[in-house]
Amino acid sequence: MDRTDPGPVRLRLYARTAEGRALSAQLVPRLHGSRLRPQQRPADPPRRVPDRAPDHPVSCHVRARSAVSVAAPQQPAVQAPALVRRLGPFDAAAIVISNVIGGGIFFVPVIVAGLTTSGWAMLGVWLLGGLLAFAGAMAYAELAALRPKAGGEYVYLREAYGPLAAFLSGWTSFVAGFSGAIAAGAVALADYLGRFVPAATDRTPLVSLDLPYISLALTPQAIVAITAIAALSAIHVHRSGRLVHNLLAGLKVSALLVFVALGLSLGKGDLGNVASTRADAVPAGAWLLALIPVMFSYSGWNAAAYVAEEIRDPGRNVPRALALGTLGVIGIYLLLNVLFLYAMPLTDLAALPDGRLTDTVAERLFGFVAGNVLAVFTIVSIAASVSAMVWAGPRVYYAMARDGVFLPAAARVHPVQRTPVLAITAQAVWSAILVLSGTLAELVAYTGFAVVLFSGVAVLAVFVLRWREPDSPRPYKALGYPIAPAVFVLASAVMVGNEIWNSPGTALTGLGIILAGVPLYLVFARSLRPLPETTA
């Protein structure tokens, strides 16, 4: 027997007597670890066990310990943070209202007044635009209930027409749709700030560059807008943002209704202005051209669809939110336009400068002090709208990145806030760059063209998916199908065609930027891969 390995022999000898068995019980745990509390010990590293006879005491014990180590369950992989369904129908409706009621209603009526022949025609354009928005909202409600994912029409176009069409939609949302609306709102915000800080409306360019159909100029108002957008992007991701949005939406609606009620009951206006007409001629089909900025003012009626992945019970709550938010906005917009015409005739309304509509109306009805008060409210309202768009838009880029056709960082969700922070930041930076473009009216026309084009194509997806997936469960079906969605698609096509006919430079530039996304899609599709979908 080898004297260099006496341990097993000694243990075997001890085990022949009672005292030996007791001593073995003390020595074996000391050699190989306590068996009384195995949960508190880390797993032994794997080691080579020398071959010994099956009846060897130490050999048996080591083999048992090795088996336990191998059979230990593996720790589950840590899952990446995902979006959480924590929004109810009123939360989502507040997002719709905050998105829609922003800068548009405070300057677009001036544009529409210049393209219509009478006050009644002006109101008719706003009513028609509202009905079209409601028809589109109900079509989006069916699509969102069928595909309750983040991204809105990006998801619907991907399912109906393929990844390229979906990418062009998302690309347009990034370069024009959401980002352009944010930029326009920021410029309008700077114009209203000019009432209190004149430097905000200083149009003297610091840097200028003239391009076909676009004039770039860096002005002090751009600096104000960039700062505002960056600040909103930084604070918007906080979990309490839901409560802030609900409060802002409630305050916005309440203040507008009080303004209308006081203006019509106590103001110094004339309801006869509603029937006023223009003395100068208006080109034929100009009312169709006026629908473009009106639809821009209604843009956001589909906002709840972009955050469908964060809404509880989306099959029921997304349609409710879209209907409640859109109908509420239609009523408020009509009342506001009646009040604008009550305060001044159509010709005076068409001659107002940018950013001076609501405060001028308040001055005519109540005096200068009321104009200052309403200007402050307008600033808060536009800021809330920009903040809401900063929330909705990045969900599109998040969905694109998850599909492997956008920068992967855009799909990262903050582990605490549960929002796509990097996508929000990218949109804010690009929106700040867009502030450098042209006049406000040109920016509205450019943005409105893209919004009308892709919203019409998305509503058409209702017909495509009903034909392709007739048996798919649909928790909600579009109201007025097939007439209402068909009218929306037809009206969108007419507006796009009318824009191309009357403003070919702006329209063709917009189409060129949309098609510029094709090579970018090819680059992303070849170099990136879809990311695994995570769940909360």
N, C-alpha and C positions, 0 to 999 in steps of 0.2 A: 504494500500500500504506500502511496506517495504521501510523505509527511508534509509536503507543501500544501495539501488540500485536506486538512483534518476536519474542517467544519462539518460536512455532511455526515462523516462517521460519528463525530461527537453527538450530533443531534439524533442520529439513529440510535446510539447507545443510550442517550438520555430517555428516549421514548420508551425503553423497555420497562422502566419503573414509573411509579406515580410521580416521584419527585422529578424524574427526567421529563415526563410529559409537561409538567408545570413550567420547568425551565425552558423547554422548547417553545411553549406558548409565549414566553417573554422575549426570547431571542429572535424568533421569526418576524414579529412585527417590528422589532428594532432594526432588523436588517433590511426589510423590504417595505417599511411604512405601515402605519396603523390602519387596521381594518375597521376600527370603530367609527371613524368619521371620514369616509372616502370622499364625500361631497365637498369637503373643505380643502382637498389637496389637488394641485394641478396634475394633469395626466402625465405619467412617466414618459420620457422620450423613448422611442423604440431602440432596443439594444439586442445584440446577439446573445441568445441563450445557449449555453453549451449542452450538447446531447448527453442526457443522463437517463438512467433507468426510470420507467414509469413510477416505480414505488419510492423513488428518491424524494424525501420530504421537501427539500429546498427546490428541487426541480419542479415538483408539482405546483408549489406556491408561485414560482416565477411564471410558469405557463398560465396560471389562472389570472395573474395580474396583467400579463400581456394580452389575454383575450378581452379583459375588461377595457383596456386602453384602446384596442382596435374597434370594439363595438360602441365606443362613446359617440353619441350623436353630434353631428356637425352643427355649428351655429348658423342660423339662416342668414343669407346675404342681406345687407342693408339696402332697402329700396330707395330709389331717388325720390325726392319730394314731388308731389303732384298737386294739381288743382283740387279744391275741396268744394263739394256741393253744400253751400251754406246760405244761399240767397233764396228768399221767398218771392212770391209774385209781386208784392209791393216794392221790395228792394229792386227787382228787375224793372218794374214800371218807372221807378225813380231814375234808373239809369237811362231809360228811353227819354224821359222828360228833360233830364239834364243834358243829354246829347242834342236833342232837337232844339230846345229853346236856348239859343246862345246868341252869337253875333248876327246870324242871318236876319232875324225878324227886326233888328235894329238898324239895318241899312238897305236890305233888299226891297222893301216897299217903295223906296225912292226910285230904284231901277225899274220896278214893275210899273210905277206911275208914268214913267217916261215911255213905256212900250204899249200902253193901253189908251183907249179913246175916251173912257168915262169911268166914273167911280164904280158904277155897277159892273163894268167889265173887269175892273181891277179886283173887286170882291169875287167875281166869277172865276178868275184865274186862281185865286187862293183856295176857293172851294174845290175846284177841279183838282188842283195839286194835292189837297188833303184827301180827297176820295181815292186818288191814285195811290197815295202813300198807304192808306188803309187797306186797299186791295193787295198791295205788295206785302204789307205786314202780315195779312192772313195767309198768304202763300208761303212766306217765310216761316210762319208758325207751323204749317204742315211739315216743311222740310226740317225744322229744328226738332220737332217731335219724333220724326223718323230717324234723324241722325243727331242726337243730343251731344254734340262735340263742340269744342272751342274752334272758332274760325269763321263762322257764318257762311257766306256764299263761297268761300274757298272750299269748304267741305262739300257743299252741294254741287259745285261745278266739277270737282274731282270725281264724284260719284256718277254724274250725268255725262260729262264730256271728256274726262280723262285728266291726267296730271298737268299737261301743258296749259290747258284752258284755266285750270285752277291756279296754277302758278302765276299766269298773267293777271288774274284777278287779284291775287295777293300782292303781286308786284305793284299793281296800280294802286292798291290800298296804301302801300307803303310810300310810293313816290308822289301820289296825288290825293287819293281818297281821304283817308284819315289825316295824313300829314298836311295836305292842302287845306283841309277844313280847320285844323289846328292853327296853321299859319294865318289863314284869313281871320280867325277869331282873335289871334294875337295882335294883328294889325288893327282890327276894330277896337280892341282893348286899348291900344296905344292912342287911337284917335279920341276915345272918350277920356283917357287920362289927360289929354291935351287941354281939357277944360280947366284943370287944376294945375297941370305942369306943362306949360306951352312947349317946352323943348321936346316933349314926346311926339308932337306932330310936326316937328321940323323936317321938311322934305329935302333939305339941302344934302346932296349925296356926299359922303366921304370917299367912297369908291364906286365907280360906275362902269358898266360894260354893256354895250348894245349888241344884241343877237337878233336873228330873225324872229319877229313876233314877240320877243321878250326883251325887256330892258332891266338889267340888274343894277341895283343901287343900294349900297349900305348906308342907312340913315340912322339917326339916334333912336327912332322908333323901333328899328330892328333890334337894337341892343336891349331896349326895354322888353320886347317880346321874347327874345332869347332867354333873358334872365327869368321872366315869368314862367316860361315853359320848363326850364331846368328846375326851378323851385317846385313847380307842380309835380314834375316827374319824381322828385326826391321825396315829397311828403305823401304822395298818393298811395304808396304801397302799404301804408300802415293798416293794420287790421281794423281800426276804428273808421276807416274810410267809408264803410258801408253806412254807418250812422251819419257821418258827415254828408254823404250824398243824399240820404233821405231828408235830412234837415234842409239842405240847400234847395232840393226840389220842392219841398213844402213851402219854404219861404218865397221861392221864386213864383210859384203859382199863386200864393196868397197875395203877394205884393202886386202882381199884374192884375188880378181880379179887383183889388181895391182901387188901383189906378184907373181901370176902366169904369168902375162904378162911380167914383168921385168925378171923373172927367165928364161922363155923360149926364150926371145929375147936377153938378155944381159948376162945371166948366163954362167958359164963354166961347162956345162954338156954334156951328150951324149944321144941322142934319141935312139941310138942302145940298150941302157939298157932295153928298153921296151920289147925287144925280148930275154933278158937274161934268162937263166935257172939255176936251182939248180943242183949242182953236187951230193949231197946226196939224198937218196931216201925219198919220202914223202909217208906216209901210204895211202892206198886206201880209198877214201871217205873223205880225209882230207879237201877237198874244201867245203864239206857240213858242216864239223866242223867249217870251217872259216866263214860260213854264220852267225853263232851265234854272234860273236863279230861285224860283219858287221851290222847285224840287230840292235845290241845294239847301234852302231854309228848312225843309222837312227832313233833310238827311239826318239819320239817326233813328228813324222810325223802326229800323231793324236791329237796334243796338242790343236788345236782349238775346238775339240769336247768336251773337258773337260770344256771349258768356254762358251759353247753354250748358256747358260742362260744369258750371259752378252753381246751377239752379237746382233746387230740390224738386223732385217729381217733374222733370221738364215736359213730359207729355201733356200735363195740365197747366203748369204755371207759366211756361213760355208763351202759349197763346193768350193767356189772361194778361200777362204783362204787355205784350205787343198791342193788344186791343185797347187796354186801359190807357196806356201811354199815348198812343196815336190819336184816339178819339179826344182825349183831353187837350192835346196840342192843337188839333183842328179847331175846337171851340175857342181856345184862347187866341189863336191867330186871327180868326174872323172878327172877334170882338176888338182886337187891337187895330186892325185895319179900318173898321168902322170908326174907331176913336180918332185915328189919324186923319181920316177924311172929315170928321166932325170938326177937327181943329183948323183945317185949312183946305182950300180947293185943290183939285188934282194938279193944276199947273204949278201952284206953289210947292206942293209936295215933290213934284218931279225936279224942282230947281234947288232943293236942299243940298248942301255939301255933304261929303262922306262923314259919318260919325256924329251927325247933329240932328238926328230924327227925333228920338224920344225926349231929349231935353228941350228941343225947340217946341214940340207939341205941348210939353208941360208948361213952358213959359207962356205960350199963347192961352192956355186954359187957366192957369193958376198964378202966373207970375214967375219972376226970376228965381226966387228961393226954391220953388217946387222943381224948377229945372235942375238945380244943383242936387237936390235930393234924388231925383230920378236918375241923374247921371251916375251917382254913386251906386244905386241899385243896378244899373246897367253894367257897370264895371264888375260888380260881384257876380252878376248873372253870366256874363261872358266868361269870366274866370272859371266858374263852375262848369260851364259847357266844355271848355277846353280841358279841364281836369277829367271830365267824364270820357271824352274822346281819347285821352291819354290812357284810360283804363281799357276801353273796348278794343282799340286798334291792335295793340300788341298780342291779343289772343289769336289774331290771324297769323302773325309771324311765328308765334309759338307753334301753331298747327303745322305751318310750313316746315319749320326746323325739325319737328317730330317726324315729318315725312321724308326728311333728307333732301329738301330743295331750298334750304335757307341756312344761314349760319347756325351751326349747332348750339352756340351759346344762347341763342334766342329761346331755346327749349328748356333752359335751366330755370327751375322754380325755386324761389327763396325758401329755405327750410322753415322759417318762422312766419313770414308774411303770406306764403303760398301764392305768390304772384310772379310772373316772368319779368324780373327786374331788368335784365339786360335788353330784352325786347322793348321795354318801356323807354329805356335810355336811348336806344338806337333811333326810335321814332321821334323822340324829342330833339335829338341833334339834327335829323333831317328836316323836321318842321322848322327849326330855326334857320336852316339854310334856305328853305322855301320862302321865308319872309322877305328875302332879297328880291323877289320877282315882282315886276310891274306894278300896276295899280290894283286896288282892291276889286274893282269890277272885272278886270281881266282874270284875276286869280279865282274869283267865283265862277266865271264862265268855264275856265279850264277844269276846275275841280268838279263842277256840276256835270259837265259832259261825261267824265269818267264814272261818276256815281250813277247817272241815268243809264249808261251803256251796260255796266255789269249788273246792276240790279234787275234790268230787264232780262238779261241772259239767265240770271239766277232764278227768276220767277218762271221762266220757260222750263227750267229743270223739273218743275212740278209735273208737267205733262210727260217729260222723258222718263222720270222714275215711276210714274203710274203705269206707263206702258211696259217698262222693263221689269219692274218689280210689282206686279199687280197683287200678289199675295202677301207682301210684307206688311206686318202690323203697323197701322197708322193710328196712334192715340188721338190725333186730331186731323181733320180734313179741311182744306181751305174753304172758307165761306164764299159762296157764290160760284164755286167751280162748276163748269169750266169758263163761264162768261167773265167773271171778275179777273182772274189771272190773264185771260186772253186780252182783255181790254188794257190791262197794265202793260203787257208785252207790246201790244200794238202802239200804245201811246209812247212808250219808250223809244220804239223804232222811229216814230214820226218826229219826236223831239231830237233824236240823234241826227236824222236826215236833215231836219230843218237847221240844225246847228252847222252841219257841213255846208249846206247851201248858202246860209247867210254869213257865216264866219268861218270860211274855209281855212284861213291861216291858223286860228286857234284850234279848230277841230283836227286838222291834219297834224299839227304839232302834238296834240294829245294822243292821236293814234300812233304817231311815230314813237313816242315815249313808251306807249303800251307794248308795241312790237319790239322795242329795244330789250324787252325782257326775255325774248326767245333765246339769244345766245347765252344769256346769263343762266337760264334754265338748263341748257345743255351742259354748262360747266358744273352747276350744282349736281345735276342728275348723274354725271359721270364720276365726280370726285367724292360725293357724300353718300351715306347709307341711311336708311330710316332708323330712327332710334326706337328702342323698346318702349311700348306704351306703359306708363305707370298708373297706378290707381291709388287713391287716397286711403 
